[in-house]
Amino acid sequence: MYRVVHASESGAGPTPRDKLLAGAVEHVAHNGVGDLSLRALARALGTSHRMLIYHFGSREGLLIEVIRTVEEQQRQALMAMLDDADAPPEDTMRRMWRRVADPALWPNERLFFEVYGQALQGSAYALPMLDGIVEAWVEPLTRLAVAQGHDEARARAEARLGVAVTRGLLLDLLATRDRAAVDEAMERYIEAISAGASARTPRPG
C-alpha cells in the first residue's frame, strides 16, 4: 500500500533520494512522527542527517515530501479504481473510502492535518504544501467526468465537494475514532451523490 512511485522507474531505477523518501514514508506509516528529530529519523532510515538535509533541505521539507508522496499514491489508487468502467460509481466511492479510512494510513493522515494546519497559520516551511492541495485532486476527477460526457462546471464542483467531505470525515475519524458513525456519514453522502447523478443524463461522449 505504501510503495513510493518513482519518476525514475521508467529509467535507471530509484535514486538515493527516492530510496530515502520511500523509507521515510514507511517509517511514518508504522511509527508516526511526533517530535522525532532529523538525526533520529536519519538513524531510523540508516543514513545521516547530512544526507537528509542534502536531499530535502530540512526535517520539515522531508515531511512535506512524505505527505505529497502518500497523496499521490492515493490519487493513483483512485484513478485505477475509476478505470473499471463496469463498477458502479457508488461502489468505487465506497472502496476508496475504505482505503483512506484504513487505520494503517492514520499516521500519515495525522501528519497531513498537522502540517496543513501549520500552513494555514502561515508557517513558512509548511506553505509549499498548499500548492495544488485541492486542485491536484479536483483536476483529474473533473477531466475524467468531462470525458464521460458530464458538464464541466458541475463535475468540478462535485469533485471539490468530494475532496472536502472525505477530508472532513477523515479528520472526524482521527479525532473521535468513531468508525461506525463516520462510515454512516460517508454512506449518506454517497447515497446523496448517487441519487443526484441518477436524476441527470450525461451528454453522449
N, CA, C and O of each residue as an XYZ file, in Angstrom:
820
protein
N       0.824     -1.216      0.000
C       0.000      0.000      0.000
C       0.851      1.256      0.000
O       0.436      2.283     -0.537
N       2.046      1.193      0.599
C       2.817      2.408      0.769
C       3.972      2.540     -0.223
O       4.857      3.373     -0.027
N       3.976      1.737     -1.275
C       5.082      1.804     -2.218
C       5.157      3.177     -2.857
O       4.153      3.693     -3.348
N       6.343      3.771     -2.853
C       6.528      5.064     -3.499
C       6.674      4.859     -4.991
O       7.451      4.012     -5.433
N       5.940      5.622     -5.764
C       6.039      5.555     -7.213
C       7.074      6.567     -7.645
O       6.881      7.768     -7.459
N       8.164      6.105     -8.216
C       9.295      6.959     -8.544
C       9.237      7.416     -9.978
O       8.854      6.662    -10.872
N       9.627      8.679    -10.195
C       9.729      9.164    -11.566
C      10.810      8.421    -12.323
O      10.781      8.337    -13.551
N      11.772      7.879    -11.575
C      12.886      7.200    -12.223
C      12.587      5.755    -12.567
O      13.454      5.062    -13.098
N      11.381      5.281    -12.279
C      11.106      3.863    -12.505
C      11.175      3.489    -13.983
O      11.455      2.340    -14.325
N      10.920      4.455    -14.853
C      10.969      4.163    -16.279
C      12.389      4.210    -16.815
O      12.618      3.912    -17.988
N      13.348      4.582    -15.968
C      14.720      4.712    -16.414
C      15.648      3.768    -15.705
O      15.510      2.548    -15.788
N      16.615      4.359    -14.992
C      17.699      3.568    -14.417
C      17.396      3.038    -13.033
O      18.267      2.424    -12.416
N      16.210      3.249    -12.528
C      15.875      2.752    -11.204
C      15.844      3.869    -10.187
O      16.191      5.009    -10.499
N      15.433      3.553     -8.980
C      15.293      4.581     -7.947
C      16.625      5.226     -7.584
O      17.651      4.552     -7.505
N      16.597      6.524     -7.368
C      17.779      7.274     -6.962
C      17.952      7.162     -5.451
O      17.044      6.690     -4.766
N      19.094      7.585     -4.917
C      19.238      7.608     -3.456
C      18.143      8.425     -2.772
O      17.665      8.050     -1.702
N      17.750      9.531     -3.384
C      16.665     10.340     -2.815
C      15.359      9.544     -2.792
O      14.631      9.562     -1.799
N      15.068      8.847     -3.890
C      13.866      8.005     -3.938
C      13.857      6.997     -2.794
O      12.838      6.798     -2.133
N      15.011      6.364     -2.573
C      15.079      5.324     -1.541
C      14.869      5.904     -0.152
O      14.186      5.309      0.681
N      15.459      7.072      0.094
C      15.272      7.711      1.396
C      13.812      8.122      1.594
O      13.259      7.968      2.683
N      13.201      8.641      0.545
C      11.803      9.046      0.650
C      10.901      7.833      0.890
O       9.980      7.890      1.705
N      11.169      6.744      0.183
C      10.381      5.525      0.394
C      10.527      5.038      1.834
O       9.552      4.621      2.459
N      11.744      5.093      2.349
C      11.960      4.679      3.731
C      11.243      5.581      4.718
O      10.714      5.113      5.726
N      11.225      6.884      4.426
C      10.543      7.827      5.307
C       9.038      7.590      5.294
O       8.394      7.664      6.340
N       8.470      7.306      4.125
C       7.041      7.002      4.031
C       6.712      5.777      4.877
O       5.730      5.771      5.618
N       7.532      4.751      4.762
C       7.323      3.534      5.540
C       7.439      3.817      7.040
O       6.645      3.325      7.842
N       8.441      4.616      7.399
C       8.657      4.897      8.825
C       7.462      5.639      9.413
O       6.985      5.291     10.493
N       6.979      6.659      8.711
C       5.832      7.415      9.205
C       4.601      6.519      9.297
O       3.821      6.616     10.244
N       4.434      5.644      8.301
C       3.267      4.762      8.284
C       3.235      3.851      9.504
O       2.165      3.565     10.041
N       4.393      3.399      9.938
C       4.440      2.430     11.029
C       4.699      3.050     12.398
O       4.366      2.450     13.420
N       5.292      4.249     12.428
C       5.697      4.816     13.706
C       5.164      6.215     13.975
O       5.273      6.707     15.099
N       4.593      6.863     12.975
C       4.226      8.254     13.141
C       5.475      9.121     13.164
O       6.570      8.669     12.827
N       5.292     10.386     13.571
C       6.428     11.311     13.600
C       6.650     11.862     15.002
O       7.748     11.765     15.550
N       5.593     12.444     15.581
C       5.748     13.062     16.892
C       6.823     14.134     16.854
O       6.866     14.942     15.926
N       7.693     14.147     17.861
C       8.766     15.143     17.908
C      10.098     14.532     17.473
O      11.163     15.002     17.873
N      10.032     13.496     16.661
C      11.245     12.830     16.190
C      12.168     13.822     15.498
O      11.747     14.546     14.595
N      13.412     13.855     15.919
C      14.381     14.784     15.339
C      14.884     14.263     14.000
O      14.707     13.092     13.664
N      15.515     15.159     13.243
C      16.074     14.754     11.951
C      17.166     13.705     12.148
O      17.277     12.770     11.355
N      17.966     13.852     13.189
C      19.025     12.863     13.444
C      18.426     11.496     13.756
O      18.905     10.476     13.260
N      17.368     11.475     14.584
C      16.730     10.202     14.927
C      16.075      9.587     13.703
O      16.124      8.372     13.511
N      15.465     10.420     12.880
C      14.860      9.916     11.649
C      15.928      9.362     10.719
O      15.726      8.335     10.070
N      17.061     10.045     10.658
C      18.163      9.560      9.821
C      18.642      8.194     10.301
O      18.882      7.297      9.492
N      18.782      8.032     11.630
C      19.199      6.735     12.153
C      18.187      5.653     11.786
O      18.566      4.535     11.436
N      16.905      5.986     11.867
C      15.868      5.006     11.534
C      15.927      4.611     10.068
O      15.558      3.492      9.709
N      16.388      5.520      9.219
C      16.465      5.245      7.777
C      17.822      4.694      7.367
O      18.038      4.375      6.198
N      18.733      4.581      8.323
C      20.055      4.042      8.010
C      20.919      5.005      7.225
O      21.703      4.585      6.374
N      20.782      6.301      7.502
C      21.575      7.297      6.808
C      22.008      8.357      7.802
O      21.852      8.169      9.008
N      22.546      9.460      7.324
C      22.959     10.554      8.191
C      22.023     11.742      8.004
O      21.359     11.887      6.978
N      21.995     12.583      9.027
C      21.140     13.765      8.907
C      21.648     14.685      7.811
O      20.866     15.427      7.216
N      22.943     14.646      7.535
C      23.503     15.473      6.457
C      22.938     15.058      5.098
O      22.682     15.902      4.239
N      22.750     13.765      4.914
C      22.190     13.302      3.641
C      20.731     13.724      3.503
O      20.283     14.073      2.411
N      19.994     13.692      4.605
C      18.596     14.132      4.540
C      18.521     15.621      4.233
O      17.670     16.058      3.458
N      19.410     16.396      4.838
C      19.440     17.830      4.544
C      19.811     18.064      3.085
O      19.238     18.930      2.425
N      20.770     17.289      2.584
C      21.195     17.439      1.188
C      20.026     17.209      0.226
O      19.841     17.966     -0.727
N      19.245     16.166      0.480
C      18.178     15.811     -0.449
C      16.870     16.571     -0.212
O      16.117     16.814     -1.155
N      16.594     16.950      1.048
C      15.270     17.516      1.350
C      15.321     18.891      2.022
O      14.284     19.521      2.228
N      16.511     19.350      2.358
C      16.649     20.687      2.914
C      16.495     20.758      4.416
O      17.218     21.504      5.077
N      15.556     19.989      4.974
C      15.282     20.041      6.410
C      14.358     18.887      6.781
O      13.845     18.178      5.915
N      14.159     18.716      8.073
C      13.191     17.726      8.547
C      11.810     18.047      7.990
O      11.089     17.161      7.531
N      11.455     19.317      8.039
C      10.137     19.725      7.567
C       9.987     19.502      6.066
O       8.922     19.097      5.599
N      11.047     19.764      5.315
C      10.993     19.526      3.879
C      10.783     18.060      3.555
O      10.063     17.719      2.617
N      11.413     17.197      4.332
C      11.220     15.757      4.144
C       9.781     15.366      4.457
O       9.187     14.574      3.724
N       9.211     15.905      5.531
C       7.847     15.547      5.899
C       6.844     15.998      4.841
O       5.867     15.299      4.572
N       7.080     17.160      4.243
C       6.189     17.609      3.173
C       6.267     16.663      1.984
O       5.250     16.369      1.356
N       7.459     16.187      1.673
C       7.599     15.225      0.574
C       6.900     13.907      0.904
O       6.327     13.275      0.017
N       6.942     13.491      2.159
C       6.209     12.288      2.575
C       4.713     12.490      2.335
O       4.043     11.615      1.786
N       4.198     13.638      2.747
C       2.772     13.928      2.549
C       2.421     13.902      1.069
O       1.431     13.284      0.678
N       3.216     14.562      0.249
C       2.938     14.607     -1.190
C       2.973     13.214     -1.810
O       2.177     12.895     -2.693
N       3.896     12.398     -1.343
C       4.017     11.047     -1.888
C       2.789     10.215     -1.554
O       2.243      9.535     -2.423
N       2.353     10.263     -0.306
C       1.178      9.486      0.086
C      -0.067      9.993     -0.624
O      -0.906      9.197     -1.045
N      -0.198     11.308     -0.763
C      -1.330     11.866     -1.517
C      -1.331     11.350     -2.955
O      -2.377     10.975     -3.485
N      -0.154     11.333     -3.583
C      -0.073     10.857     -4.963
C      -0.418      9.376     -5.048
O      -1.065      8.945     -6.002
N      -0.002      8.607     -4.079
C      -0.355      7.187     -4.064
C      -1.863      7.000     -4.025
O      -2.409      6.149     -4.727
N      -2.528      7.794     -3.207
C      -3.975      7.649     -3.090
C      -4.688      8.119     -4.360
O      -5.692      7.532     -4.762
N      -4.172      9.170     -4.987
C      -4.761      9.598     -6.269
C      -4.615      8.520     -7.327
O      -5.553      8.248     -8.076
N      -3.452      7.909     -7.390
C      -3.246      6.848     -8.368
C      -4.153      5.662     -8.094
O      -4.666      5.036     -9.021
N      -4.349      5.354     -6.811
C      -5.252      4.253     -6.466
C      -6.671      4.567     -6.909
O      -7.364      3.697     -7.435
N      -7.111      5.809     -6.699
C      -8.459      6.197     -7.110
C      -8.607      6.141     -8.629
O      -9.614      5.651     -9.141
N      -7.606      6.641     -9.344
C      -7.678      6.608    -10.805
C      -7.745      5.168    -11.311
O      -8.457      4.881    -12.274
N      -7.007      4.265    -10.666
C      -7.050      2.855    -11.064
C      -8.444      2.277    -10.825
O      -8.950      1.513    -11.647
N      -9.063      2.638     -9.704
C     -10.425      2.164     -9.440
C     -11.404      2.715    -10.469
O     -12.307      2.005    -10.911
N     -11.231      3.961    -10.848
C     -12.147      4.585    -11.798
C     -11.969      4.045    -13.203
O     -12.846      4.230    -14.047
N     -10.849      3.379    -13.474
C     -10.635      2.767    -14.789
C     -11.569      1.580    -15.017
O     -11.770      1.151    -16.153
N     -12.131      1.060    -13.944
C     -13.064     -0.067    -14.062
C     -14.430      0.477    -14.467
O     -15.232      0.871    -13.620
N     -14.677      0.492    -15.767
C     -15.906      1.092    -16.291
C     -17.148      0.330    -15.869
O     -18.249      0.880    -15.898
N     -16.991     -0.932    -15.476
C     -18.149     -1.741    -15.094
C     -18.557     -1.555    -13.644
O     -19.640     -1.985    -13.245
N     -17.712     -0.924    -12.858
C     -18.012     -0.750    -11.432
C     -18.933      0.451    -11.244
O     -18.627      1.532    -11.745
N     -20.048      0.294    -10.539
C     -20.914      1.446    -10.254
C     -20.123      2.510     -9.493
O     -19.318      2.168     -8.626
N     -20.336      3.800     -9.798
C     -19.578      4.868     -9.125
C     -19.679      4.810     -7.611
O     -18.704      5.086     -6.911
N     -20.870      4.448     -7.092
C     -21.003      4.413     -5.636
C     -20.140      3.308     -5.021
O     -19.648      3.457     -3.903
N     -19.955      2.197     -5.750
C     -19.080      1.143     -5.240
C     -17.632      1.606     -5.219
O     -16.886      1.286     -4.294
N     -17.235      2.361     -6.239
C     -15.880      2.903     -6.280
C     -15.654      3.860     -5.127
O     -14.594      3.845     -4.501
N     -16.646      4.694     -4.843
C     -16.524      5.625     -3.721
C     -16.377      4.882     -2.410
O     -15.592      5.288     -1.552
N     -17.116      3.802     -2.243
C     -17.016      3.020     -1.001
C     -15.633      2.361     -0.886
O     -15.035      2.344      0.190
N     -15.141      1.827     -1.991
C     -13.818      1.193     -1.975
C     -12.741      2.210     -1.612
O     -11.842      1.919     -0.823
N     -12.840      3.409     -2.194
C     -11.824      4.423     -1.919
C     -11.911      4.888     -0.474
O     -10.885      5.133      0.160
N     -13.122      5.012      0.051
C     -13.267      5.409      1.452
C     -12.650      4.362      2.373
O     -11.940      4.706      3.317
N     -12.918      3.094      2.103
C     -12.320      2.046      2.936
C     -10.801      2.121      2.892
O     -10.128      1.861      3.889
N     -10.271      2.475      1.739
C      -8.819      2.563      1.613
C      -8.257      3.705      2.463
O      -7.329      3.498      3.244
N      -8.813      4.901      2.313
C      -8.241      6.043      3.026
C      -8.583      6.036      4.507
O      -7.887      6.663      5.305
N      -9.664      5.325      4.891
C     -10.032      5.247      6.308
C      -9.334      4.096      7.031
O      -9.544      3.903      8.228
N      -8.519      3.343      6.327
C      -7.784      2.227      6.921
C      -6.867      2.754      8.029
O      -6.110      3.695      7.793
N      -6.917      2.177      9.215
C      -6.039      2.641     10.299
C      -4.558      2.643      9.931
O      -3.773      3.383     10.524
N      -4.173      1.821      8.956
C      -2.767      1.820      8.545
C      -2.342      3.172      7.987
O      -1.153      3.492      7.996
N      -3.282      3.966      7.506
C      -2.956      5.279      6.957
C      -3.083      6.400      7.978
O      -2.727      7.541      7.684
N      -3.580      6.099      9.165
C      -3.815      7.168     10.136
C      -2.562      7.961     10.492
O      -2.656      9.184     10.601
N      -1.390      7.341     10.683
C      -0.217      8.161     10.985
C       0.096      9.167      9.882
O       0.457     10.309     10.166
N      -0.042      8.748      8.625
C       0.187      9.665      7.519
C      -0.849     10.784      7.508
O      -0.529     11.936      7.218
N      -2.084     10.435      7.825
C      -3.153     11.436      7.793
C      -3.038     12.418      8.954
O      -3.362     13.597      8.806
N      -2.582     11.940     10.099
C      -2.324     12.875     11.200
C      -1.246     13.881     10.794
O      -1.366     15.075     11.066
N      -0.203     13.390     10.147
C       0.859     14.270      9.680
C       0.294     15.275      8.678
O       0.618     16.461      8.735
N      -0.553     14.801      7.760
C      -1.173     15.683      6.769
C      -1.899     16.837      7.454
O      -1.669     17.998      7.117
N      -2.769     16.530      8.407
C      -3.561     17.579      9.038
C      -2.709     18.490      9.917
O      -2.986     19.683     10.036
N      -1.672     17.924     10.531
C      -0.784     18.750     11.353
C      -0.089     19.806     10.506
O      -0.080     20.988     10.851
N       0.494     19.368      9.391
C       1.229     20.310      8.544
C       0.262     21.238      7.802
O       0.575     22.408      7.584
N      -0.907     20.725      7.416
C      -1.923     21.541      6.765
C      -2.304     22.708      7.678
O      -2.380     23.854      7.234
N      -2.544     22.405      8.960
C      -2.895     23.450      9.910
C      -1.793     24.483     10.060
O      -2.070     25.677     10.167
N      -0.535     24.030     10.070
C       0.583     24.969     10.182
C       0.696     25.841      8.941
O       1.047     27.018      9.030
N       0.394     25.252      7.771
C       0.414     26.045      6.532
C      -0.657     27.128      6.571
O      -0.416     28.258      6.145
N      -1.834     26.790      7.078
C      -2.913     27.768      7.162
C      -2.587     28.887      8.144
O      -3.108     29.995      8.024
N      -1.720     28.594      9.117
C      -1.275     29.610     10.063
C      -0.142     30.458      9.506
O       0.312     31.400     10.155
N       0.319     30.120      8.296
C       1.365     30.910      7.652
C       2.770     30.463      7.944
O       3.719     31.193      7.659
N       2.935     29.259      8.518
C       4.281     28.756      8.791
C       5.055     28.623      7.482
O       4.598     27.958      6.553
N       6.216     29.252      7.409
C       6.955     29.337      6.157
C       7.289     27.959      5.588
O       7.165     27.739      4.384
N       7.711     27.035      6.446
C       8.111     25.724      5.936
C       6.932     24.955      5.367
O       7.094     24.162      4.440
N       5.730     25.190      5.925
C       4.563     24.406      5.531
C       3.824     24.984      4.334
O       3.047     24.272      3.699
N       4.042     26.245      4.011
C       3.283     26.890      2.937
C       3.362     26.159      1.596
O       2.357     26.117      0.886
N       4.518     25.575      1.210
C       4.553     24.857     -0.073
C       3.548     23.723     -0.164
O       3.171     23.321     -1.265
N       3.106     23.200      0.976
C       2.132     22.110      0.950
C       0.813     22.548      0.322
O       0.085     21.722     -0.229
N       0.500     23.834      0.401
C      -0.780     24.318     -0.106
C      -0.844     24.324     -1.632
O      -1.931     24.396     -2.205
N       0.304     24.249     -2.287
C       0.322     24.243     -3.749
C      -0.376     22.999     -4.278
O       0.123     21.886     -4.119
N      -1.529     23.189     -4.908
C      -2.253     22.070     -5.501
C      -2.925     21.154     -4.518
O      -3.329     20.054     -4.895
N      -3.066     21.562     -3.256
C      -3.576     20.640     -2.245
C      -5.013     20.215     -2.521
O      -5.433     19.131     -2.114
N      -5.760     21.058     -3.207
C      -7.119     20.701     -3.612
C      -7.161     20.392     -5.102
O      -7.735     19.387     -5.522
N      -6.549     21.265     -5.896
C      -6.656     21.136     -7.348
C      -6.011     19.852     -7.873
O      -6.433     19.326     -8.903
N      -5.002     19.347     -7.180
C      -4.365     18.107     -7.630
C      -5.345     16.944     -7.640
O      -5.162     15.989     -8.395
N      -6.383     17.009     -6.810
C      -7.452     16.003     -6.817
C      -8.575     16.406     -7.754
O      -9.091     15.578     -8.505
N      -8.957     17.683     -7.711
C     -10.122     18.136     -8.476
C      -9.890     18.028     -9.977
O     -10.782     17.608    -10.715
N      -8.703     18.401    -10.433
C      -8.456     18.458    -11.873
C      -8.596     17.100    -12.559
O      -9.339     17.008    -13.537
N      -7.919     16.035    -12.100
C      -8.074     14.746    -12.786
C      -9.485     14.186    -12.704
O      -9.962     13.567    -13.654
N     -10.155     14.398    -11.580
C     -11.530     13.914    -11.452
C     -12.453     14.665    -12.408
O     -13.361     14.073    -12.991
N     -12.222     15.960    -12.568
C     -13.035     16.754    -13.491
C     -12.802     16.304    -14.932
O     -13.754     16.134    -15.693
N     -11.540     16.111    -15.303
C     -11.235     15.675    -16.674
C     -11.917     14.353    -16.987
O     -12.457     14.163    -18.077
N     -11.888     13.444    -16.023
C     -12.495     12.138    -16.235
C     -14.004     12.275    -16.425
O     -14.575     11.660    -17.326
N     -14.646     13.076    -15.585
C     -16.096     13.255    -15.690
C     -16.478     13.906    -17.004
O     -17.469     13.517    -17.622
N     -15.701     14.899    -17.444
C     -15.988     15.568    -18.719
C     -15.833     14.587    -19.877
O     -16.618     14.608    -20.825
N     -14.815     13.728    -19.796
C     -14.618     12.732    -20.846
C     -15.778     11.758    -20.933
O     -16.028     11.165    -21.982
N     -16.484     11.599    -19.819
C     -17.646     10.708    -19.789
C     -18.931     11.431    -20.180
O     -20.011     10.842    -20.152
N     -18.813     12.719    -20.547
C     -19.960     13.463    -21.042
C     -20.651     14.351    -20.043
O     -21.739     14.852    -20.326
N     -20.054     14.570    -18.862
C     -20.690     15.391    -17.849
C     -20.325     16.867    -18.024
O     -19.282     17.201    -18.586
N     -21.188     17.726    -17.539
C     -20.948     19.158    -17.580
C     -19.718     19.507    -16.741
O     -19.592     19.050    -15.606
N     -18.811     20.316    -17.297
C     -17.539     20.581    -16.625
C     -17.712     21.341    -15.319
O     -17.092     20.993    -14.314
N     -18.544     22.371    -15.320
C     -18.703     23.169    -14.100
C     -19.275     22.320    -12.963
O     -18.809     22.400    -11.827
N     -20.285     21.511    -13.276
C     -20.869     20.653    -12.242
C     -19.863     19.601    -11.793
O     -19.745     19.319    -10.601
N     -19.145     19.025    -12.739
C     -18.164     17.989    -12.394
C     -17.081     18.554    -11.483
O     -16.658     17.900    -10.530
N     -16.635     19.771    -11.780
C     -15.585     20.381    -10.955
C     -16.098     20.649     -9.539
O     -15.392     20.406     -8.560
N     -17.332     21.153     -9.439
C     -17.903     21.434     -8.121
C     -18.087     20.148     -7.324
O     -17.805     20.116     -6.126
N     -18.556     19.090     -7.976
C     -18.775     17.834     -7.266
C     -17.453     17.187     -6.856
O     -17.366     16.571     -5.793
N     -16.425     17.326     -7.696
C     -15.116     16.797     -7.320
C     -14.580     17.529     -6.091
O     -14.035     16.917     -5.173
N     -14.746     18.843     -6.092
C     -14.269     19.631     -4.948
C     -15.037     19.264     -3.686
O     -14.455     19.149     -2.608
N     -16.337     19.082     -3.825
C     -17.151     18.669     -2.682
C     -16.698     17.310     -2.159
O     -16.620     17.100     -0.949
N     -16.402     16.397     -3.065
C     -15.945     15.071     -2.651
C     -14.646     15.122     -1.867
O     -14.486     14.411     -0.874
N     -13.713     15.965     -2.313
C     -12.451     16.117     -1.590
C     -12.708     16.679     -0.194
O     -12.143     16.204      0.791
N     -13.566     17.697     -0.120
C     -13.847     18.332      1.168
C     -14.541     17.372      2.133
O     -14.189     17.308      3.311
N     -15.522     16.630      1.633
C     -16.242     15.688      2.500
C     -15.300     14.597      2.999
O     -15.311     14.256      4.181
N     -14.494     14.056      2.108
C     -13.590     12.969      2.504
C     -12.589     13.442      3.544
O     -12.365     12.763      4.546
N     -11.981     14.608      3.312
C     -11.009     15.111      4.286
C     -11.684     15.467      5.602
O     -11.123     15.225      6.670
N     -12.875     16.036      5.536
C     -13.576     16.367      6.767
C     -13.908     15.140      7.587
O     -13.758     15.146      8.809
N     -14.361     14.081      6.922
C     -14.698     12.857      7.643
C     -13.447     12.144      8.159
O     -13.486     11.505      9.210
N     -12.347     12.252      7.429
C     -11.101     11.690      7.941
C     -10.667     12.413      9.211
O     -10.209     11.779     10.162
N     -10.808     13.727      9.229
C     -10.463     14.483     10.433
C     -11.371     14.072     11.590
O     -10.915     13.922     12.723
N     -12.652     13.895     11.298
C     -13.606     13.405     12.301
C     -13.164     12.044     12.834
O     -13.165     11.808     14.042
N     -12.786     11.155     11.918
C     -12.385      9.807     12.312
C     -11.150      9.824     13.204
O     -11.094      9.104     14.201
N     -10.156     10.645     12.852
C      -8.939     10.723     13.646
C      -9.216     11.312     15.026
O      -8.572     10.943     16.008
N     -10.174     12.227     15.092
C     -10.467     12.886     16.361
C     -11.333     12.027     17.272
O     -11.122     11.996     18.484
N     -12.310     11.329     16.692
C     -13.294     10.617     17.518
C     -13.080      9.110     17.582
O     -13.518      8.458     18.530
N     -12.406      8.552     16.571
C     -12.247      7.096     16.432
C     -13.600      6.385     16.310
O     -13.670      5.168     16.477
N     -14.667      7.124     16.024
C     -15.999      6.520     15.914
C     -16.202      6.067     14.472
O     -16.858      6.744     13.681
N     -15.633      4.920     14.148
C     -15.642      4.447     12.769
C     -17.066      4.216     12.254
O     -17.378      4.556     11.113
N     -17.920      3.644     13.087
C     -19.283      3.345     12.636
C     -20.021      4.619     12.252
O     -20.680      4.666     11.213
N     -19.916      5.656     13.086
C     -20.625      6.895     12.811
C     -20.072      7.590     11.572
O     -20.830      8.130     10.767
N     -18.750      7.574     11.422
C     -18.143      8.235     10.271
C     -18.463      7.470      8.989
O     -18.736      8.077      7.954
N     -18.431      6.152      9.055
C     -18.810      5.348      7.889
C     -20.251      5.632      7.476
O     -20.556      5.718      6.287
N     -21.129      5.776      8.456
C     -22.529      6.061      8.156
C     -22.675      7.423      7.481
O     -23.465      7.576      6.550
N     -21.916      8.406      7.951
C     -21.962      9.728      7.327
C     -21.482      9.662      5.884
O     -22.082     10.277      5.003
N     -20.408      8.924      5.638
C     -19.930      8.775      4.264
C     -20.960      8.063      3.399
O     -21.160      8.427      2.240
N     -21.606      7.059      3.954
C     -22.625      6.338      3.192
C     -23.768      7.272      2.808
O     -24.276      7.201      1.689
N     -24.173      8.141      3.719
C     -25.228      9.097      3.395
C     -24.787     10.025      2.259
O     -25.577     10.350      1.374
N     -23.541     10.441      2.292
C     -23.016     11.300      1.216
C     -23.031     10.556     -0.112
O     -23.454     11.104     -1.129
N     -22.569      9.310     -0.104
C     -22.541      8.523     -1.335
C     -23.954      8.346     -1.886
O     -24.173      8.459     -3.092
N     -24.898      8.071     -1.011
C     -26.289      7.912     -1.451
C     -26.822      9.205     -2.063
O     -27.527      9.171     -3.072
N     -26.489     10.336     -1.459
C     -26.964     11.620     -1.974
C     -26.368     11.918     -3.348
O     -27.072     12.364     -4.254
N     -25.075     11.669     -3.493
C     -24.425     11.895     -4.784
C     -24.995     10.960     -5.836
O     -25.235     11.376     -6.969
N     -25.213      9.708     -5.478
C     -25.738      8.728     -6.426
C     -27.151      9.093     -6.865
O     -27.503      8.961     -8.037
N     -27.950      9.550     -5.913
C     -29.307      9.957     -6.245
C     -29.318     11.137     -7.203
O     -30.111     11.178     -8.144
N     -28.429     12.101     -6.957
C     -28.340     13.250     -7.848
C     -27.868     12.858     -9.225
O     -28.354     13.385    -10.226
N     -26.913     11.925     -9.286
C     -26.395     11.501    -10.586
C     -27.445     10.756    -11.389
O     -27.524     10.918    -12.607
N     -28.246      9.949    -10.726
C     -29.259      9.170    -11.442
C     -30.359     10.047    -11.989
O     -31.089      9.638    -12.891
N     -30.490     11.265    -11.450
C     -31.527     12.186    -11.929
C     -31.077     12.966    -13.151
O     -31.869     13.684    -13.763
N     -29.780     12.824    -13.513
C     -29.256     13.566    -14.666
C     -28.835     12.558    -15.737
O     -28.413     11.446    -15.420
N     -28.950     12.947    -16.979
C     -28.481     12.134    -18.092
C     -27.317     12.837    -18.748
O     -27.515     13.905    -19.328
N     -26.116     12.300    -18.689
C     -24.965     12.993    -19.282
C     -25.070     13.040    -20.801
O     -25.718     12.203    -21.428
N     -24.416     14.038    -21.368
C     -24.361     14.147    -22.827
C     -23.606     12.946    -23.378
O     -22.746     12.394    -22.691
N     -23.915     12.525    -24.626
C     -23.168     11.423    -25.234
C     -21.693     11.780    -25.355
O     -21.343     12.878    -25.789
N     -20.831     10.844    -24.967
C     -19.394     11.119    -25.028
C     -18.854     10.886    -26.404
O     -17.659     11.069    -26.638
